[in-house]
């Protein structure tokens, strides 16, 4: 005869099962269908390579700046690929005669703007900018080199938006062939940049594919740890 329940003040109370009771077996997992095999003669898509920031990386880029089997179409044409050095461009264009001083003044204007509003260029997701002037056959050329985290076309569009919002002009106004309606015609701006971009054939990153924001986060974390250690001494 099984034990009868005993009643307490709160209701019936049941005694536990004997210790000799067999444990309940867990339910057997349902069989899952195996992935279908690729048909003979068809290639399977390889898994994307992990972008490991801890190891330096170099990338040789085909002539023209694109990998033939990995061309992505953007709003204004093919997107230049991301490399271990992230995105970037190197623009070389002839300076309108007599405009060299305007470019030096524009550099001072940018220095002042960033000093007063450090995040004025934040939308561009920049790592670095470098500007050069040099001579070829007695004519002055301007080189604009930038490394950033957005794609080529978005960088240009964001630059137009910043110039329009802040009232700043662009240094490109001092270059031959630059469209006069660039503030209202981003497509013309992008076209000029693409036509004067000199695609690299090698890019290298000591800490490849890492964004500027990730670098700043790591530095903030490092500063926090250093401050914590200082407080413990």
GROMACS elastic network, one bead per residue, 0.5 to 0.9 nm:
[ bonds ]
;  ai    aj funct       b0    kb
    1     4     6  0.85792   500
    3     6     6  0.89505   500
    3    14     6  0.86369   500
    3    15     6  0.76545   500
    4    14     6  0.78642   500
    4    15     6  0.84452   500
    5    12     6  0.62914   500
    5    13     6  0.58334   500
    5    14     6  0.50269   500
    5    15     6  0.68973   500
    6    11     6  0.87692   500
    6    12     6  0.59567   500
    6    13     6  0.54356   500
    6    14     6  0.66152   500
    6    15     6  0.80814   500
    7    10     6  0.78654   500
    7    11     6  0.57144   500
    7    13     6  0.55919   500
    7    14     6  0.84148   500
    8    11     6  0.53474   500
    8    12     6  0.59874   500
    8    13     6  0.64354   500
    9    12     6  0.82221   500
   10    13     6  0.84337   500
   14    17     6  0.89828   500
   15    18     6  0.88410   500
   16    19     6  0.84852   500
   17    20     6  0.82163   500
   17    21     6  0.67881   500
   18    21     6  0.56862   500
   19    22     6  0.83493   500
   20    23     6  0.89837   500
   21    24     6  0.89952   500
   22    25     6  0.87597   500
   25    28     6  0.85611   500
   26    29     6  0.89202   500
   27    30     6  0.88174   500
   28    31     6  0.89141   500
   29    32     6  0.87351   500
   33    36     6  0.86136   500
   34    37     6  0.87483   500
   36    39     6  0.88117   500
   37    40     6  0.88243   500
   38    41     6  0.82803   500
   38    42     6  0.65231   500
   38    43     6  0.76937   500
   38    44     6  0.71197   500
   39    42     6  0.57166   500
   39    43     6  0.85403   500
   40    43     6  0.85414   500
   43    46     6  0.88948   500
   45    48     6  0.88502   500
   46    49     6  0.85794   500
   47    50     6  0.89043   500
   48    51     6  0.89223   500
   49    52     6  0.88868   500
   51    84     6  0.86136   500
   51   208     6  0.74254   500
   51   209     6  0.67966   500
   51   210     6  0.89885   500
   52    55     6  0.61238   500
   52    56     6  0.84095   500
   52    57     6  0.87033   500
   52   207     6  0.83055   500
   52   208     6  0.71373   500
   52   209     6  0.80157   500
   53    56     6  0.71520   500
   53    57     6  0.84830   500
   53    84     6  0.88643   500
   53   205     6  0.87850   500
   53   206     6  0.80828   500
   53   208     6  0.50178   500
   53   209     6  0.65299   500
   53   210     6  0.64744   500
   54   206     6  0.83051   500
   54   207     6  0.61785   500
   54   208     6  0.78013   500
   55   205     6  0.88439   500
   55   206     6  0.71262   500
   55   207     6  0.66292   500
   55   208     6  0.74197   500
   56    84     6  0.82230   500
   56   204     6  0.75078   500
   56   205     6  0.56847   500
   56   207     6  0.56898   500
   56   208     6  0.61463   500
   57    84     6  0.60368   500
   57    85     6  0.88506   500
   57   203     6  0.85677   500
   57   204     6  0.58094   500
   57   205     6  0.54918   500
   57   206     6  0.66591   500
   57   207     6  0.76932   500
   57   208     6  0.60223   500
   58    83     6  0.80764   500
   58    84     6  0.63709   500
   58    85     6  0.85601   500
   58   202     6  0.71239   500
   58   203     6  0.57513   500
   58   205     6  0.63989   500
   58   206     6  0.87224   500
   58   208     6  0.83836   500
   59    83     6  0.65548   500
   59    84     6  0.68468   500
   59   201     6  0.81724   500
   59   202     6  0.56625   500
   59   203     6  0.54219   500
   59   204     6  0.63844   500
   59   205     6  0.89039   500
   60   200     6  0.87031   500
   60   201     6  0.56486   500
   60   203     6  0.67355   500
   60   204     6  0.88595   500
   61    64     6  0.81952   500
   61    65     6  0.59867   500
   61    66     6  0.68241   500
   61    67     6  0.69812   500
   61    83     6  0.89068   500
   61   199     6  0.86567   500
   61   200     6  0.68931   500
   61   202     6  0.56394   500
   61   203     6  0.77910   500
   62    65     6  0.57579   500
   62    66     6  0.61136   500
   62    67     6  0.62272   500
   62    68     6  0.83042   500
   62   200     6  0.86464   500
   62   201     6  0.60988   500
   62   202     6  0.87289   500
   63    66     6  0.73156   500
   63    67     6  0.88514   500
   63   199     6  0.78467   500
   63   200     6  0.81723   500
   63   201     6  0.64994   500
   64    67     6  0.87525   500
   64   198     6  0.85152   500
   64   199     6  0.62308   500
   64   200     6  0.82559   500
   64   201     6  0.82289   500
   65    80     6  0.65478   500
   65    81     6  0.77327   500
   65   198     6  0.84515   500
   65   200     6  0.64307   500
   65   201     6  0.68223   500
   66    69     6  0.86622   500
   66    70     6  0.75771   500
   66    71     6  0.64154   500
   66    78     6  0.82073   500
   66    79     6  0.82049   500
   66    80     6  0.62760   500
   66    81     6  0.66304   500
   66   199     6  0.87271   500
   67    70     6  0.53217   500
   67    71     6  0.61445   500
   67    81     6  0.78189   500
   68    71     6  0.60004   500
   70    81     6  0.83657   500
   71    78     6  0.63227   500
   71    79     6  0.69996   500
   71    80     6  0.80520   500
   71    81     6  0.78713   500
   72    77     6  0.84531   500
   72    78     6  0.55601   500
   72    79     6  0.55480   500
   72    80     6  0.81045   500
   72    81     6  0.82352   500
   73    76     6  0.78499   500
   73    77     6  0.55426   500
   73    79     6  0.57921   500
   74    77     6  0.51661   500
   74    78     6  0.55067   500
   74    79     6  0.54990   500
   74   153     6  0.75530   500
   75    78     6  0.81915   500
   75    79     6  0.86319   500
   75   153     6  0.74123   500
   76    79     6  0.83342   500
   76   153     6  0.70587   500
   76   187     6  0.72927   500
   76   190     6  0.74789   500
   76   191     6  0.78100   500
   77   153     6  0.88030   500
   78    81     6  0.89694   500
   79    82     6  0.89137   500
   79   151     6  0.70547   500
   79   152     6  0.66925   500
   79   153     6  0.75662   500
   80    87     6  0.76968   500
   80    88     6  0.84967   500
   80    89     6  0.89600   500
   80   151     6  0.73899   500
   80   152     6  0.65607   500
   80   199     6  0.85589   500
   81    86     6  0.84975   500
   81    87     6  0.70740   500
   81   151     6  0.81581   500
   81   152     6  0.89013   500
   82    85     6  0.75197   500
   82    86     6  0.51042   500
   82    87     6  0.50670   500
   82    88     6  0.82739   500
   82   149     6  0.86740   500
   82   151     6  0.78290   500
   82   209     6  0.79873   500
   83    87     6  0.65598   500
   83   203     6  0.66259   500
   83   204     6  0.78058   500
   83   205     6  0.82366   500
   83   208     6  0.78198   500
   83   209     6  0.68624   500
   84    87     6  0.86030   500
   84   203     6  0.66090   500
   84   204     6  0.57038   500
   84   206     6  0.81554   500
   84   207     6  0.76814   500
   84   210     6  0.81208   500
   85    88     6  0.79353   500
   85   147     6  0.73274   500
   85   148     6  0.86345   500
   85   203     6  0.61311   500
   85   204     6  0.58380   500
   85   206     6  0.84070   500
   85   207     6  0.82987   500
   85   208     6  0.60158   500
   85   209     6  0.61624   500
   85   210     6  0.82049   500
   86   147     6  0.68087   500
   86   148     6  0.64114   500
   86   149     6  0.59793   500
   86   150     6  0.84492   500
   86   205     6  0.83672   500
   86   208     6  0.74929   500
   86   209     6  0.53961   500
   86   210     6  0.74079   500
   86   211     6  0.74769   500
   87   146     6  0.83747   500
   87   147     6  0.57733   500
   87   148     6  0.52947   500
   87   149     6  0.57051   500
   87   150     6  0.66057   500
   87   151     6  0.61583   500
   87   152     6  0.69805   500
   88   145     6  0.73998   500
   88   146     6  0.52720   500
   88   148     6  0.56994   500
   88   149     6  0.80397   500
   88   150     6  0.86117   500
   88   151     6  0.79306   500
   88   152     6  0.68544   500
   89   144     6  0.77424   500
   89   145     6  0.57755   500
   89   146     6  0.56044   500
   89   147     6  0.68917   500
   89   148     6  0.88877   500
   89   152     6  0.74971   500
   89   193     6  0.88267   500
   89   197     6  0.62505   500
   89   198     6  0.72886   500
   89   199     6  0.71047   500
   89   200     6  0.83066   500
   90   143     6  0.67216   500
   90   144     6  0.55651   500
   90   146     6  0.66784   500
   90   196     6  0.81336   500
   90   197     6  0.54267   500
   90   198     6  0.55821   500
   90   199     6  0.70700   500
   90   200     6  0.80948   500
   91   142     6  0.78016   500
   91   143     6  0.54402   500
   91   144     6  0.50036   500
   91   145     6  0.64567   500
   91   146     6  0.89186   500
   91   193     6  0.67854   500
   91   194     6  0.82945   500
   91   195     6  0.86503   500
   91   196     6  0.52406   500
   91   198     6  0.60779   500
   91   199     6  0.89068   500
   92   141     6  0.66680   500
   92   142     6  0.56022   500
   92   144     6  0.65981   500
   92   145     6  0.88402   500
   92   196     6  0.57124   500
   92   197     6  0.66041   500
   92   198     6  0.71531   500
   93   140     6  0.88207   500
   93   141     6  0.55789   500
   93   142     6  0.55014   500
   93   143     6  0.68032   500
   93   144     6  0.88069   500
   93   172     6  0.88588   500
   93   175     6  0.63743   500
   93   176     6  0.71396   500
   93   177     6  0.87732   500
   93   196     6  0.62755   500
   93   197     6  0.88501   500
   94    97     6  0.87020   500
   94   139     6  0.74428   500
   94   140     6  0.61312   500
   94   142     6  0.62046   500
   94   174     6  0.87836   500
   94   175     6  0.57695   500
   94   176     6  0.57809   500
   94   177     6  0.86962   500
   95    98     6  0.81681   500
   95    99     6  0.66322   500
   95   100     6  0.70535   500
   95   133     6  0.88182   500
   95   139     6  0.78174   500
   95   140     6  0.56070   500
   95   141     6  0.53038   500
   95   142     6  0.62176   500
   95   172     6  0.87887   500
   95   174     6  0.59572   500
   95   176     6  0.59304   500
   96    99     6  0.56367   500
   96   100     6  0.79206   500
   96   140     6  0.81080   500
   96   141     6  0.88867   500
   96   173     6  0.89786   500
   96   174     6  0.57566   500
   96   175     6  0.53558   500
   96   176     6  0.54177   500
   97   100     6  0.74559   500
   97   139     6  0.78855   500
   97   140     6  0.76124   500
   97   174     6  0.88294   500
   97   176     6  0.89927   500
   98   101     6  0.74912   500
   98   102     6  0.85034   500
   99   102     6  0.52486   500
   99   103     6  0.68882   500
   99   174     6  0.60103   500
   99   175     6  0.83560   500
  100   103     6  0.54127   500
  100   104     6  0.67864   500
  100   105     6  0.89279   500
  100   133     6  0.81745   500
  100   140     6  0.77811   500
  100   142     6  0.89611   500
  100   174     6  0.79988   500
  101   104     6  0.50920   500
  101   105     6  0.61687   500
  101   106     6  0.85066   500
  102   105     6  0.50706   500
  102   106     6  0.60619   500
  102   107     6  0.87022   500
  102   171     6  0.79918   500
  102   174     6  0.73384   500
  103   107     6  0.63053   500
  103   108     6  0.87955   500
  103   142     6  0.88850   500
  103   171     6  0.61217   500
  103   172     6  0.88304   500
  103   174     6  0.72852   500
  104   107     6  0.51541   500
  104   108     6  0.65778   500
  104   109     6  0.88141   500
  105   108     6  0.50853   500
  105   109     6  0.62581   500
  105   110     6  0.87728   500
  106   110     6  0.62590   500
  106   111     6  0.86279   500
  106   169     6  0.85635   500
  106   170     6  0.80655   500
  106   171     6  0.64494   500
  107   110     6  0.51739   500
  107   111     6  0.63014   500
  107   112     6  0.87296   500
  107   131     6  0.87296   500
  107   171     6  0.84020   500
  108   111     6  0.50235   500
  108   112     6  0.62263   500
  108   113     6  0.86345   500
  109   112     6  0.51134   500
  109   113     6  0.61225   500
  109   114     6  0.86644   500
  109   168     6  0.86945   500
  110   113     6  0.50210   500
  110   114     6  0.61194   500
  110   115     6  0.83813   500
  110   168     6  0.88500   500
  111   114     6  0.53958   500
  111   115     6  0.60745   500
  111   116     6  0.87019   500
  112   115     6  0.50210   500
  112   116     6  0.62004   500
  112   117     6  0.84896   500
  113   116     6  0.52698   500
  113   117     6  0.59115   500
  113   118     6  0.75706   500
  113   120     6  0.71561   500
  114   119     6  0.69127   500
  114   120     6  0.61254   500
  114   121     6  0.75805   500
  115   118     6  0.57138   500
  116   120     6  0.87126   500
  117   120     6  0.54615   500
  117   121     6  0.88140   500
  118   121     6  0.76218   500
  118   122     6  0.81245   500
  119   123     6  0.81588   500
  120   123     6  0.78030   500
  120   162     6  0.77944   500
  120   166     6  0.84400   500
  121   124     6  0.57470   500
  121   125     6  0.76435   500
  121   126     6  0.77706   500
  121   159     6  0.81841   500
  121   162     6  0.73487   500
  122   125     6  0.56416   500
  122   126     6  0.72395   500
  123   126     6  0.81679   500
  123   155     6  0.83055   500
  123   158     6  0.65148   500
  123   159     6  0.80351   500
  123   162     6  0.79627   500
  124   148     6  0.69862   500
  124   149     6  0.77875   500
  124   150     6  0.71975   500
  124   154     6  0.84444   500
  124   155     6  0.57217   500
  124   156     6  0.84634   500
  124   158     6  0.62677   500
  124   159     6  0.67660   500
  124   162     6  0.88649   500
  125   147     6  0.87591   500
  125   148     6  0.54232   500
  125   149     6  0.53622   500
  125   150     6  0.65041   500
  125   155     6  0.81644   500
  125   211     6  0.83367   500
  125   212     6  0.69842   500
  125   213     6  0.80440   500
  126   129     6  0.75090   500
  126   146     6  0.73978   500
  126   147     6  0.60505   500
  126   149     6  0.64964   500
  126   150     6  0.84350   500
  126   212     6  0.70004   500
  127   146     6  0.76019   500
  127   147     6  0.53717   500
  127   148     6  0.52417   500
  127   149     6  0.76632   500
  127   211     6  0.80207   500
  127   212     6  0.57928   500
  128   145     6  0.81019   500
  128   146     6  0.56752   500
  128   147     6  0.53403   500
  128   148     6  0.71362   500
  129   144     6  0.74563   500
  129   145     6  0.57393   500
  129   147     6  0.66791   500
  129   148     6  0.88498   500
  130   143     6  0.80451   500
  130   144     6  0.61510   500
  130   145     6  0.50920   500
  130   146     6  0.64264   500
  131   142     6  0.72374   500
  131   143     6  0.55961   500
  131   145     6  0.62375   500
  131   146     6  0.86872   500
  132   141     6  0.81995   500
  132   142     6  0.58041   500
  132   143     6  0.50064   500
  132   144     6  0.67553   500
  132   145     6  0.84394   500
  133   140     6  0.66169   500
  133   141     6  0.56180   500
  133   143     6  0.63152   500
  134   139     6  0.82058   500
  134   140     6  0.56500   500
  134   141     6  0.54040   500
  134   142     6  0.67157   500
  134   143     6  0.80773   500
  135   138     6  0.57016   500
  135   139     6  0.53562   500
  135   141     6  0.60894   500
  135   142     6  0.89954   500
  136   139     6  0.52734   500
  136   140     6  0.64808   500
  136   141     6  0.71796   500
  137   140     6  0.84842   500
  141   175     6  0.85277   500
  142   175     6  0.78673   500
  148   151     6  0.79667   500
  148   152     6  0.88044   500
  148   155     6  0.80175   500
  148   211     6  0.80296   500
  148   212     6  0.78501   500
  149   155     6  0.86011   500
  149   209     6  0.89555   500
  149   210     6  0.87862   500
  149   211     6  0.60766   500
  149   212     6  0.72788   500
  150   153     6  0.82822   500
  150   154     6  0.63014   500
  150   155     6  0.59653   500
  151   154     6  0.55163   500
  151   155     6  0.61845   500
  151   156     6  0.88792   500
  152   155     6  0.54131   500
  152   156     6  0.66494   500
  152   190     6  0.87428   500
  152   194     6  0.87900   500
  153   156     6  0.52363   500
  153   157     6  0.63221   500
  153   158     6  0.86672   500
  153   190     6  0.65551   500
  153   194     6  0.89010   500
  154   158     6  0.59822   500
  154   159     6  0.84119   500
  155   158     6  0.51709   500
  155   159     6  0.61133   500
  155   160     6  0.87592   500
  156   159     6  0.50539   500
  156   160     6  0.63895   500
  156   161     6  0.87670   500
  156   186     6  0.77051   500
  156   189     6  0.73462   500
  156   190     6  0.61681   500
  156   193     6  0.80695   500
  157   160     6  0.52149   500
  157   161     6  0.63762   500
  157   162     6  0.88154   500
  157   186     6  0.61662   500
  157   187     6  0.83865   500
  157   189     6  0.83033   500
  157   190     6  0.76383   500
  158   162     6  0.62066   500
  158   163     6  0.86662   500
  159   162     6  0.51216   500
  159   163     6  0.62287   500
  159   164     6  0.85858   500
  159   170     6  0.88114   500
  160   163     6  0.52164   500
  160   164     6  0.61521   500
  160   165     6  0.86165   500
  160   170     6  0.85298   500
  160   182     6  0.77363   500
  160   183     6  0.63368   500
  160   184     6  0.86749   500
  160   186     6  0.67808   500
  160   189     6  0.82104   500
  161   164     6  0.51576   500
  161   165     6  0.61002   500
  161   166     6  0.85945   500
  161   183     6  0.82338   500
  162   165     6  0.51192   500
  162   166     6  0.59883   500
  162   167     6  0.81607   500
  162   168     6  0.78738   500
  163   166     6  0.53746   500
  163   167     6  0.56297   500
  163   169     6  0.59164   500
  163   170     6  0.70489   500
  163   183     6  0.79709   500
  164   167     6  0.54618   500
  164   168     6  0.69625   500
  164   169     6  0.80302   500
  164   183     6  0.66618   500
  165   168     6  0.79687   500
  166   169     6  0.87613   500
  169   172     6  0.84950   500
  169   173     6  0.75823   500
  170   173     6  0.58499   500
  170   174     6  0.82999   500
  171   174     6  0.59501   500
  171   175     6  0.77699   500
  172   175     6  0.52365   500
  172   176     6  0.84564   500
  172   178     6  0.65138   500
  173   176     6  0.80443   500
  173   177     6  0.89377   500
  173   178     6  0.62037   500
  173   179     6  0.79740   500
  173   180     6  0.75794   500
  174   178     6  0.78781   500
  175   178     6  0.58882   500
  176   179     6  0.89676   500
  177   180     6  0.88125   500
  177   192     6  0.77869   500
  178   181     6  0.89513   500
  178   182     6  0.80364   500
  178   188     6  0.85131   500
  178   189     6  0.75421   500
  178   192     6  0.64700   500
  178   193     6  0.89860   500
  179   182     6  0.55413   500
  179   185     6  0.85465   500
  179   188     6  0.64603   500
  179   189     6  0.67546   500
  179   192     6  0.76635   500
  180   183     6  0.80652   500
  181   184     6  0.58118   500
  181   185     6  0.58645   500
  181   186     6  0.86243   500
  181   188     6  0.79345   500
  181   189     6  0.85784   500
  182   186     6  0.58360   500
  182   187     6  0.80777   500
  182   188     6  0.63020   500
  182   189     6  0.54709   500
  183   186     6  0.67047   500
  183   189     6  0.83483   500
  184   187     6  0.89726   500
  185   188     6  0.55506   500
  185   189     6  0.67473   500
  186   190     6  0.61664   500
  186   191     6  0.85345   500
  187   190     6  0.50788   500
  187   191     6  0.60928   500
  187   192     6  0.86929   500
  188   192     6  0.62693   500
  188   193     6  0.86890   500
  189   192     6  0.52870   500
  189   193     6  0.63509   500
  189   194     6  0.87305   500
  190   193     6  0.50811   500
  190   194     6  0.60884   500
  190   195     6  0.85485   500
  191   194     6  0.51765   500
  191   195     6  0.61268   500
  191   196     6  0.86768   500
  192   195     6  0.52081   500
  192   196     6  0.62875   500
  192   197     6  0.85454   500
  193   196     6  0.52946   500
  193   197     6  0.59028   500
  194   197     6  0.51706   500
  194   198     6  0.85217   500
  195   198     6  0.84186   500
  200   203     6  0.70768   500
  204   207     6  0.89662   500
  204   208     6  0.75339   500
  205   209     6  0.74263   500
  205   210     6  0.89603   500
  207   210     6  0.63604   500
  208   211     6  0.89089   500
  210   213     6  0.83395   500
  210   214     6  0.64123   500
  210   215     6  0.70017   500
  211   214     6  0.52043   500
  211   215     6  0.64268   500
  211   216     6  0.87907   500
  212   215     6  0.51006   500
  212   216     6  0.62685   500
  212   217     6  0.86720   500
  213   216     6  0.50876   500
  213   217     6  0.61418   500
  213   218     6  0.86290   500
  214   217     6  0.50624   500
  214   218     6  0.62192   500
  214   219     6  0.86653   500
  215   218     6  0.51624   500
  215   219     6  0.62813   500
  215   220     6  0.86848   500
  216   219     6  0.50425   500
  216   220     6  0.61174   500
  216   221     6  0.85662   500
  217   220     6  0.50595   500
  217   221     6  0.61500   500
  217   222     6  0.85674   500
  218   221     6  0.50769   500
  218   222     6  0.61393   500
  218   223     6  0.86378   500
  219   223     6  0.61435   500
  219   224     6  0.85865   500
  220   223     6  0.50845   500
  220   224     6  0.61947   500
  220   225     6  0.87410   500
  221   224     6  0.50409   500
  221   225     6  0.63062   500
  221   226     6  0.86480   500
  222   225     6  0.52129   500
  222   226     6  0.62073   500
  222   227     6  0.86115   500
  223   226     6  0.50653   500
  223   227     6  0.60985   500
  223   228     6  0.85737   500
  224   227     6  0.50889   500
  224   228     6  0.61386   500
  224   229     6  0.86469   500
  225   229     6  0.61502   500
  225   230     6  0.85501   500
  226   229     6  0.51261   500
  226   230     6  0.61682   500
  226   231     6  0.86809   500
  227   230     6  0.50346   500
  227   231     6  0.62712   500
  227   232     6  0.88014   500
  228   231     6  0.51421   500
  228   232     6  0.64356   500
  229   232     6  0.51051   500
  229   233     6  0.66534   500
  230   233     6  0.54931   500
